[in-house]
Structures are given as structure tokens and as C-alpha cells.
């Protein structure tokens, strides 16, 4: 910088102001400095600058697995949003393991980044103390509520209720729900979406039938195909399937096709997440769009706000969800059937 200042005939402070984008500099002075920068091939020492301002310009996004389309598309949305603010995203794939999620919060690599966006799967409600950290943290998902961190989640109960109600409005009464995990039915996305499914049945006066609950884990295509295939082979009557994510729905579609079941004439099918793949299935799949891009934008905005020194109360932001109808439920054209609005509440508000 001193070399640039001598070449341009200005002070080192003026060079610093030009390099850092200070707006109140005379055009002629700025032009002289920029010419000197170019002639001397000046490059900012980013490492030194980060040490000075105590920022790396990196943030961590930690998700269970990128092989699931939802998390891959979420990561893409977070990266795009962070890039608009000059931030670079370091991706951590935790495999849903508790030890790896704890390492994201306290391991040596945590020091490389300014803040963390974490979608926990191995950590649960009993681990809330682990989220009491001294750096900006945003939680995603439905495993932990009321922690000392900002939280961005989706409208699971309302969205699942809307999807099931849509199937009921189509005249379907034997609606299988694909995805609950008997070992973990009361928590997380599965428990909340099962609650929404049951609420819709209750509102329509349709009795809940445990025989229509089809466990499937993990939520991959193979589990959807195997679990629904075994269910269909058991002979239980069914005229619709609500799959708890789109990977399960795509697997279910394969199982239905393999058995000669017409979708949607014989069995209507709705998934959850509205990933890109569902638009290219045959038939195209109806799905719940949980506001993935909104979740990414909000998570990055909350993290940036904390990095800027916001010391306000932690908040829980719930994204808008939409039920999108396609061919798997008999819709000739893609259309939004219902919208569940988002909201913002204190992070420790009741779920």
C-alpha cells in the first residue's frame, strides 16, 4: 500500500480508502490510485484484513446429507444468497450423526468461519445446552425448539394438513401416509407431518386407521419403494398416498408402476419438499413446497444480522408453504392449491 501511495502521490490512508470502497474521494484522486494499483499489480492481503476485522468472510452450512435432493437444493440456495452478500459457504455433511453435529459447533474447523447454519438430525431437544455458543448460529429444521439461537423452520403441521385435505377433497378416503419412523414418531418432521395428516382426517370426519401408516426410513427413494411395495403386497386397500418427502414419493411411484397401479386413477400421490425432480417424473408429482428459497434467504439474513452486532432476542421464522398440484393427483396443469402463510415468533415460543 505504501508503494501504491508513493506511485500515486497520495497518503497510505487515501489508498486504503480507495481499496475499501470509501465513497467520499475525489474522482481524480481515485483515478490516480487505481492506475497505480493496476501498474504495480497490487492485491489486497485478505488474510491480514480478516485478522484485523476479525472476520473470515466464510460461513458454515451443516446438513445431514447432500444425496437427498432437498438438502442439495437448500445448499444451492444458501450459497447463492450468501454470494450476493460477499460471503463464501463451507459445507459440512454430518450424516445426521450426533458427534459430527457437535463437532460443527465446537470442533477446530469451527474457527475457520464467522457463523454457522445447522440442520441438526442427531442432536435433539435434550441437547439444547449445546447450542449456547459464542458465535452467530441459525438452526434449521424441526429437531430442536427453544434453543438459544435463531431458528428457521417450515410449517410442517399446516402443510401436511393441507396436503391431506387436498386428497380428501378429491374424494380419496383410504390415504396411506408413508414415512413415519416408529422409533422417533413423536419428534421432528415425521411427527409434525403425521399430526397434520391426522388433523385433516379428523376435520373431514374420516377415522384414523393405523393400518395406513407405512413406516419408511431413511427417507430415500429405496425406502419409499421397498416400504410401499411391501404395503401394497399386503393387500390393504388404498386410494392415495401422502409421502413425507419427495424422495419417498419417487420411490413410491416406482413401486406403484411396478405393480401396474395407475397414478392417479387408482392411487393419487403427494410428496413433500417440491424438489426439481418431481417436475420430470411420469406422471409429474404433486408436492408441498415448503419455502426452501425463503428459508435460505432468512437464514443468511439472520446470520448477517448477528454478525453485524444485533443483540436482540432470538426468533423463530416459519416459512410460507404451498401445496402444488400436478399430474399425480389428476391436475392437467401445475397449480397452487393452497398456501399456508409464514410467521415470526420468539425462538422460545411454544411449538
C-alpha positions in Angstrom: 0.0 0.0 0.0 2.9 2.3 0.7 4.3 1.6 -2.7 1.0 2.4 -4.3 0.8 5.7 -2.3 4.3 6.8 -3.5 3.4 6.0 -7.1 0.1 7.9 -6.9 1.5 10.8 -4.8 -1.1 10.3 -2.1 -1.2 9.1 1.5 -1.4 5.5 2.5 -4.8 6.3 4.1 -6.1 7.5 0.8 -5.0 4.3 -0.9 -6.8 2.3 1.9 -9.9 4.3 1.4 -9.9 3.6 -2.4 -9.2 -0.1 -1.8 -12.0 -0.4 0.7 -14.6 1.5 -1.4 -14.8 4.6 0.7 -17.3 6.8 -1.2 -16.1 10.4 -0.5 -13.0 10.5 -2.6 -12.4 13.0 -5.5 -12.7 11.3 -8.9 -9.2 12.5 -10.0 -7.6 11.1 -6.8 -9.4 7.8 -7.1 -8.3 7.5 -10.8 -4.6 8.1 -9.8 -4.8 5.5 -7.1 -6.5 2.9 -9.3 -3.9 3.5 -12.0 -1.1 2.9 -9.5 -2.9 -0.2 -8.2 -3.0 -1.6 -11.8 0.6 -0.7 -12.7 2.0 -2.3 -9.5 -0.3 -5.3 -9.6 -1.5 -4.7 -6.1 -3.6 -7.4 -4.4 -5.2 -7.0 -1.0 -3.8 -9.3 1.7 -7.1 -10.9 2.5 -5.8 -12.9 5.4 -4.4 -9.8 7.1 -7.6 -7.9 6.5 -9.6 -10.7 8.1 -7.3 -10.8 11.1 -7.8 -7.0 11.5 -11.6 -7.0 11.3 -11.9 -10.5 13.0 -13.9 -11.8 10.1 -13.1 -14.6 7.6 -16.0 -14.0 5.1 -16.8 -17.7 5.5 -19.9 -19.2 7.0 -20.7 -22.9 7.6 -23.8 -24.7 6.4 -24.1 -28.1 8.0 -26.7 -30.6 6.7 -27.3 -34.3 7.2 -26.7 -35.4 3.6 -26.3 -33.9 0.2 -27.6 -37.0 -1.5 -31.1 -36.0 -0.5 -32.4 -33.5 -3.2 -33.9 -31.2 -0.6 -30.6 -30.6 1.2 -28.7 -30.3 -2.1 -31.1 -27.7 -3.3 -31.1 -25.9 0.0 -27.3 -25.8 -0.1 -27.5 -24.3 -3.6 -30.0 -21.6 -2.4 -27.8 -20.7 0.7 -24.7 -20.5 -1.5 -26.5 -18.2 -4.0 -27.9 -16.0 -1.2 -24.6 -15.7 0.6 -22.7 -14.8 -2.6 -24.9 -11.7 -3.0 -23.5 -10.5 0.3 -19.9 -11.4 -0.4 -19.9 -14.5 1.8 -18.5 -17.9 1.0 -20.2 -21.0 2.3 -18.3 -24.0 3.7 -20.5 -27.1 3.5 -20.3 -29.8 6.3 -22.1 -33.1 5.7 -22.8 -34.5 9.1 -24.6 -37.8 8.2 -27.1 -36.9 10.9 -24.5 -38.1 13.5 -24.6 -36.5 16.9 -20.8 -36.4 17.3 -20.4 -34.7 13.9 -23.0 -32.1 14.7 -21.3 -31.4 18.0 -18.0 -31.0 16.1 -19.6 -28.4 13.9 -20.4 -26.4 17.0 -17.2 -26.8 18.9 -14.5 -28.6 16.7 -11.3 -27.0 15.3 -12.8 -26.2 11.9 -15.5 -24.0 13.5 -12.8 -21.4 13.9 -12.5 -21.1 10.2 -15.9 -19.4 9.8 -17.8 -16.5 11.2 -21.0 -18.3 11.9 -23.0 -21.5 11.4 -26.3 -22.5 9.8 -27.0 -26.0 11.1 -29.8 -28.5 10.3 -29.5 -31.0 13.2 -30.7 -34.6 13.0 -28.6 -36.4 15.6 -29.0 -33.7 18.2 -32.4 -33.3 19.8 -34.4 -31.4 22.4 -32.3 -32.8 25.2 -29.2 -31.2 23.7 -30.3 -27.6 23.8 -27.4 -26.6 26.0 -25.0 -27.5 23.1 -26.4 -24.5 21.2 -25.4 -22.0 23.8 -22.4 -20.8 21.8 -20.4 -17.6 21.5 -20.8 -17.2 17.7 -23.8 -16.5 15.4 -25.8 -19.6 15.0 -29.0 -20.3 13.0 -30.9 -23.6 13.4 -32.9 -25.2 10.6 -35.5 -28.0 10.8 -37.7 -29.5 13.4 -35.4 -31.4 15.8 -34.8 -28.7 18.3 -37.1 -25.9 19.5 -36.5 -23.2 22.1 -32.7 -23.2 21.9 -30.6 -20.1 22.4 -30.3 -19.4 18.7 -32.3 -18.1 15.8 -34.4 -20.7 14.1 -35.8 -21.1 10.7 -38.3 -23.8 10.1 -41.2 -24.8 7.9 -45.0 -25.0 8.5 -45.0 -28.8 8.8 -48.3 -29.4 10.6 -50.3 -26.9 8.5 -48.6 -28.0 5.2 -49.2 -31.8 5.9 -52.8 -31.0 6.9 -53.3 -29.0 3.7 -51.9 -31.8 1.5 -54.0 -34.5 3.2 -57.1 -32.2 3.0 -56.5 -31.8 -0.8 -56.5 -35.6 -1.2 -59.7 -35.8 0.8 -61.3 -33.1 -1.4 -60.5 -35.3 -4.4 -62.7 -38.0 -2.8 -59.9 -40.1 -1.5 -60.6 -41.8 1.8 -58.0 -44.6 2.1 -54.9 -42.4 2.3 -51.7 -44.1 3.3 -49.0 -41.9 5.0 -45.5 -43.0 4.0 -42.5 -42.2 6.2 -43.2 -42.2 9.9 -40.4 -43.8 12.0 -41.9 -45.8 14.9 -38.8 -45.3 16.9 -39.0 -41.5 16.5 -42.6 -40.8 15.7 -43.1 -38.1 18.3 -40.3 -35.7 17.2 -39.0 -33.9 14.1 -40.5 -33.6 10.7 -42.2 -37.0 10.8 -44.1 -36.4 14.0 -45.3 -33.0 12.9 -46.3 -34.1 9.5 -48.2 -37.1 11.0 -50.0 -34.6 13.2 -51.1 -32.6 10.2 -52.3 -35.8 8.4 -54.4 -36.8 11.4 -55.8 -33.3 11.8 -57.0 -33.3 8.2 -58.7 -36.7 8.7 -60.4 -35.5 11.9 -61.7 -32.4 10.2 -63.2 -34.5 7.4 -64.7 -37.0 9.8 -62.5 -39.8 8.4 -61.4 -42.2 11.1 -57.6 -42.6 11.6 -56.6 -46.1 10.5 -53.2 -47.3 11.9 -53.0 -49.8 9.1 -52.5 -47.0 6.7 -49.4 -45.7 8.4 -46.4 -47.0 6.4 -43.0 -46.7 8.2 -40.1 -45.9 5.9 -36.6 -45.0 7.0 -34.3 -43.4 5.9 -36.2 -41.1 3.7 -34.6 -42.2 0.5 -36.1 -43.5 -2.8 -35.2 -47.1 -2.0 -37.1 -46.9 1.3 -40.1 -45.4 -0.4 -40.2 -48.2 -3.0 -39.5 -51.1 -0.6 -41.9 -49.9 2.2 -44.8 -49.0 0.0 -44.2 -52.1 -2.2 -44.5 -54.4 0.9 -47.6 -52.5 2.0 -49.3 -52.9 -1.4 -48.3 -56.6 -1.5 -50.1 -57.0 1.9 -53.4 -56.2 0.2 -54.5 -53.3 2.4 -56.9 -51.1 0.3 -55.6 -47.7 -0.5 -56.6 -44.9 -2.9 -54.0 -42.3 -2.1 -50.5 -41.9 -0.6 -49.1 -38.9 1.2 -45.3 -39.3 1.3 -43.4 -37.3 3.9 -40.7 -36.3 1.4 -40.3 -36.3 -2.4 -37.6 -39.0 -2.3 -40.1 -41.3 -0.7 -42.7 -40.2 -3.2 -40.5 -41.0 -6.1 -39.8 -44.4 -4.7 -43.5 -45.0 -4.1 -44.2 -44.0 -7.7 -41.8 -46.7 -8.8 -43.5 -49.3 -6.6 -46.9 -48.4 -7.9 -45.8 -48.5 -11.5 -44.1 -51.9 -10.9 -47.4 -53.3 -9.7 -49.5 -51.9 -12.6 -51.3 -49.4 -10.4 -52.4 -46.4 -12.3 -51.4 -43.0 -10.8 -53.7 -41.1 -10.3 -56.7 -43.1 -11.5 -56.2 -45.8 -8.9 -53.9 -44.1 -6.4 -53.2 -40.4 -6.1 -49.8 -39.4 -4.8 -48.5 -36.3 -3.0 -44.9 -35.7 -1.8 -43.3 -33.0 0.3 -40.4 -30.6 -0.5 -41.1 -29.8 -4.1 -37.6 -30.7 -5.3 -36.8 -30.2 -9.0 -37.0 -34.0 -9.8 -40.8 -34.1 -9.2 -41.4 -32.0 -12.3 -39.8 -34.6 -14.5 -41.4 -37.8 -13.1 -44.1 -39.7 -15.1 -46.6 -38.5 -14.0 -45.3 -35.3 -12.6 -45.7 -35.3 -8.8 -47.9 -33.1 -6.7 -45.9 -31.9 -3.7 -45.7 -29.5 -0.8 -43.4 -26.6 -1.5 -42.1 -25.6 2.0 -40.5 -22.3 1.0 -36.9 -23.6 0.5 -35.6 -20.3 -1.0 -37.3 -18.3 1.7 -35.6 -20.5 4.3 -32.2 -19.9 2.7 -32.7 -16.1 2.4 -33.9 -15.8 6.0 -31.1 -18.0 7.5 -28.4 -15.9 5.8 -30.1 -12.7 6.7 -30.3 -13.7 10.4 -26.7 -14.7 10.4 -25.6 -11.5 8.8 -27.6 -9.5 11.3 -25.9 -11.3 14.2 -22.5 -10.8 12.6 -23.3 -7.1 12.4 -23.9 -7.0 16.2 -27.6 -7.4 16.5 -28.1 -8.5 20.1 -31.9 -8.7 20.1 -34.0 -11.7 21.2 -33.7 -14.9 19.3 -36.5 -15.5 16.8 -38.2 -18.5 15.1 -39.2 -17.8 11.5 -41.7 -20.1 9.9 -41.7 -20.1 6.1 -44.7 -20.0 3.8 -45.8 -23.4 2.4 -47.8 -24.2 -0.7 -49.5 -27.3 -2.0 -48.6 -27.6 -5.7 -50.9 -29.9 -7.7 -49.6 -31.8 -10.7 -50.5 -35.0 -12.7 -50.1 -37.5 -9.8 -53.3 -36.1 -8.4 -55.1 -35.5 -11.7 -54.2 -31.9 -12.4 -53.6 -31.4 -16.1 -51.5 -28.2 -15.4 -49.4 -27.2 -12.4 -51.3 -25.1 -10.0 -51.1 -23.9 -6.4 -53.9 -25.4 -4.4 -53.4 -23.8 -1.0 -51.0 -21.5 0.8 -50.0 -21.7 4.4 -48.6 -18.3 5.4 -45.4 -17.9 7.3 -44.8 -16.1 10.6 -42.2 -15.0 13.1 -42.3 -15.6 16.8 -39.8 -15.6 19.7 -37.5 -18.6 19.5 -38.8 -20.0 22.8 -42.4 -19.7 21.9 -44.5 -23.0 22.1 -44.4 -25.1 19.0 
